[in-house]
Amino acid sequence: DMRSRQEVMRLMGGGGGLTMAVFVIRKEGDGLQEPPEDIGIVIEGIELLHHLTSVASACALLLGLIYALNLAYPKPLRFTFEVLQKIIMQLDQHKMSPKVHNLHSKLQSLQ
C-alpha cells in the first residue's frame, strides 16, 4: 500500500546511510507464509524496480544494477556484497579482497 511505500522511501532518505535496498511490503497482520504485496529495489532514494517475483531474484537484480550502473557497494556491507558476487554467483573471482579470498579458501577446504 501507499503508506508502506512511503515508509520505505522515508527510511532510504532518513540519513541512516542506507543507499540501496531490497524491500518487501506485506499487508499488516500477514504472516511470512503469505505472499508479499510487493518486492522491489530502491537505490539512492529512487524505486527502480517493483513487483518482483522473489527476494532471491531481487538480490540478483540488485547485484546486476550495481554492476551495470558502476556503483560502489555500501561500505558497511561491502564484504557481504563481494561474497555474493564472487563466491555465490562466481563472477569476477580472480579479483577477491584478502578477506573474501580467505573465506573462499576455507569454504573450498570443506569440500
C-alpha positions as CSV (number, residue, x, y, z in Angstrom):
1,D,0.0,0.0,0.0
2,M,1.0,3.6,-0.3
3,R,1.8,4.1,3.4
4,S,4.3,1.2,3.3
5,R,5.9,2.5,0.2
6,Q,6.3,5.9,1.8
7,E,7.9,4.3,4.8
8,V,10.5,2.6,2.6
9,M,11.3,5.9,1.0
10,R,11.5,7.6,4.4
11,L,14.0,5.0,5.6
12,M,16.1,5.4,2.4
13,G,16.2,9.2,2.8
14,G,16.4,9.4,6.5
15,G,20.2,9.9,6.8
16,G,20.7,6.4,8.1
17,G,23.3,5.7,5.5
18,L,21.0,3.3,3.6
19,T,21.7,3.9,-0.1
20,M,20.3,0.7,-1.6
21,A,17.9,-1.9,-0.5
22,V,15.7,-4.8,-1.5
23,F,12.3,-4.1,0.1
24,V,9.4,-6.4,0.9
25,I,5.9,-4.9,1.6
26,R,3.4,-7.1,3.4
27,K,-0.2,-6.4,4.4
28,E,-0.4,-5.6,8.1
29,G,-1.1,-8.8,10.0
30,D,0.0,-11.1,7.3
31,G,2.5,-13.8,8.3
32,L,5.6,-14.8,6.4
33,Q,3.7,-17.6,4.7
34,E,1.6,-15.1,2.9
35,P,2.9,-13.8,-0.4
36,P,4.1,-10.1,-0.1
37,E,2.2,-7.3,-1.7
38,D,5.4,-6.1,-3.4
39,I,9.1,-6.8,-3.6
40,G,11.4,-4.2,-5.1
41,I,14.7,-2.3,-5.3
42,V,15.5,1.2,-4.2
43,I,18.8,2.9,-5.0
44,E,19.6,6.3,-3.6
45,G,16.0,7.0,-2.8
46,I,14.7,6.0,-6.2
47,E,12.5,3.0,-6.6
48,L,14.0,1.3,-9.7
49,L,12.1,-1.9,-9.8
50,H,8.9,-3.3,-8.1
51,H,6.5,-6.2,-8.4
52,L,9.5,-8.7,-8.5
53,T,8.8,-12.4,-8.1
54,S,11.1,-13.2,-5.1
55,V,13.6,-11.8,-2.7
56,A,16.3,-14.0,-4.4
57,S,15.6,-12.5,-7.8
58,A,15.6,-9.0,-6.3
59,C,19.0,-9.7,-4.8
60,A,20.4,-10.9,-8.1
61,L,18.9,-7.9,-9.9
62,L,20.4,-5.6,-7.3
63,L,23.8,-7.0,-8.0
64,G,23.3,-6.6,-11.7
65,L,22.2,-3.0,-11.3
66,I,25.2,-2.2,-9.1
67,Y,27.5,-3.7,-11.8
68,A,25.6,-2.1,-14.8
69,L,25.5,1.3,-13.1
70,N,29.1,1.0,-11.9
71,L,28.1,1.8,-8.3
72,A,30.2,1.1,-5.2
73,Y,29.0,-1.4,-2.7
74,P,27.7,0.3,0.5
75,K,30.7,0.4,2.9
76,P,29.1,-1.4,5.8
77,L,28.1,-4.2,3.5
78,R,31.0,-4.3,1.0
79,F,32.2,-7.7,2.1
80,T,28.7,-9.2,2.1
81,F,28.1,-8.0,-1.5
82,E,31.6,-9.2,-2.5
83,V,30.9,-12.7,-1.1
84,L,27.5,-12.7,-3.0
85,Q,29.2,-11.6,-6.3
86,K,32.4,-13.6,-6.2
87,I,31.6,-16.8,-4.2
88,I,27.9,-17.3,-4.5
89,M,27.4,-16.0,-8.1
90,Q,31.0,-16.9,-9.2
91,L,31.6,-13.6,-11.0
92,D,35.0,-11.9,-11.3
93,Q,36.5,-14.5,-8.9
94,H,40.1,-13.6,-9.9
95,K,39.8,-10.2,-8.1
96,M,39.0,-11.0,-4.4
97,S,39.9,-8.9,-1.4
98,P,42.1,-10.8,1.0
99,K,39.3,-11.2,3.5
100,V,36.9,-12.7,0.9
101,H,39.7,-14.8,-0.5
102,N,40.4,-16.3,2.9
103,L,36.7,-17.2,3.4
104,H,36.7,-18.7,-0.1
105,S,39.7,-20.9,0.7
106,K,38.2,-22.1,4.0
107,L,34.9,-23.0,2.2
108,Q,36.8,-24.9,-0.5
109,S,38.7,-26.9,2.1
110,L,35.4,-28.1,3.5
111,Q,34.5,-29.9,0.2
